Amino acid sequence: MSDTVISVLMLTGVVLTGGAAYVFRQGDKRRALLMLVAALVMFANVAVWLVPVK
């Protein structure tokens, strides 16, 4: 189950990053920045979940 959640988070982060680039080219810098922040939060969550625990 957790593998599926991590995969979905990674895919969503990649899609958000691509969407932010597209929106930035359209001229909406504020929305692009918010999308990048959301993607970074998702990537940070994945990184926290993948850190090995003793």
N, C-alpha and C positions, 0 to 999 in steps of 0.2 A: 504493500500500500504506500509506504513512504517513498519508494522508488518512483511510483507513478506521480506523486505530488511534486517531487523534485523535478521530474521531467517536464511536467506541465508548467512549473514556475520558470524553468529555463527557457522553454519555448515562448512563453508569454513575455519574458524579458527581452528576448531577441526580437519578437514582433513589435514590442513597444519601442525598442531602439530604432528599428527600421521605420516605424510610423513617425517617430519624432524627427527623423531625417527628412521624411517626405513633407511633414507639416512645416518644418523649418524652411524648406525650399518654397513653400507656398506663402511664407511671410508671417506666419503666426508664431512668433518667438516664445511667447508666454506659454502657450499650449505645448510646444515642443520641449521646453524646459521641464514642465510638469510631467510629461511622459518620460523623459530621461530620469527624473528623480524617482518615479514609480519603478522603472526598470532597475535602477541601482538598488532600491530597497529589496526588490525580488532577488537580485543577485546576492545581496548581503545575507538574506535569509537562507539561501541555499548554502552559502559559505559557512554560516554558523551551524547548520544542520550536518554538514559534512566534516566538521572538525572532529578528530578522534577524541574519545573520552576514555580516561583510564579505567 
